[in-house]
Amino acid sequence: MARAENAHHLSTTELFQDLSPRELAALEQRMPRTKIEAGTLIYSPQDRGEVLFLLKEGRVRLYRLSPEGKSLTTSIVDPGSIFGEMAVLGQGMQDSFAEALEDCVIYTLNSRDVQDLFLNDPRVSRRLLELVSQRLADTERKLEDFAFKSVPQRLASMLLELAQVPLDRREGAVTLPTRLTHQQLAEMIGTYRETVTKVLNDFRQQGWIRMERGRIQLLDLDVLQDMAAK
């Protein structure tokens, strides 16, 4: 039963969605599963990076460090997504880090198995190319935001991303599913904790958000989306 459920989960992953149930079941047998606690560093530039990661449960933050030591979040990985793909393609981890934002369950596939898939199955190769292209585009957008947008704009964008708010949703309140400290939010947008605290308090006083018991609730999606889009 467990293997059948895992194979079904693989079928919801974009990279493997073209594979048959039989192929998915065979692939699942080659993918060990690991539980990782929130706050754990999954990989860093010092790691050899010979595995592809598939997130089953939880959320993972991918980030880089600037020469000054500031971190910049390049992506928030949600369940059903892969990460570590650049290392599998021979690029190494370079200056990349991956951190578990929540308790996570992760499947891993070593680079040899992944390369066998790519060599033997153009369906997987095509999907990987699409995913890598999208990841690179997202990273470029984040770098542009870091260079040209103000801290309130970057924070509004990050809050919306963490809350998984669709671009076309403009009304209603949404609570961030992950408990985050001001320090964590500061690290995600490349600024200081004191600055994030000030901006969050400004957002709260304006009635755009509510902060209670470690949770952040977005109250005015319209304003936050307009701010993030500037």
Secondary structure as UniProt FT lines:
FT   HELIX           2..11
FT   HELIX           14..16
FT   TURN            17..18
FT   HELIX           21..28
FT   TURN            29..30
FT   STRAND          33..36
FT   TURN            38..39
FT   STRAND          41..43
FT   TURN            45..46
FT   STRAND          51..57
FT   STRAND          60..65
FT   TURN            67..68
FT   STRAND          71..77
FT   TURN            79..80
FT   STRAND          82..83
FT   HELIX           85..88
FT   TURN            89..90
FT   TURN            94..95
FT   STRAND          96..100
FT   STRAND          104..110
FT   HELIX           111..120
FT   HELIX           122..148
FT   HELIX           151..163
FT   TURN            167..168
FT   STRAND          174..175
FT   HELIX           182..189
FT   HELIX           193..205
FT   TURN            206..207
FT   STRAND          209..212
FT   TURN            213..214
FT   STRAND          215..218
FT   HELIX           221..229
//
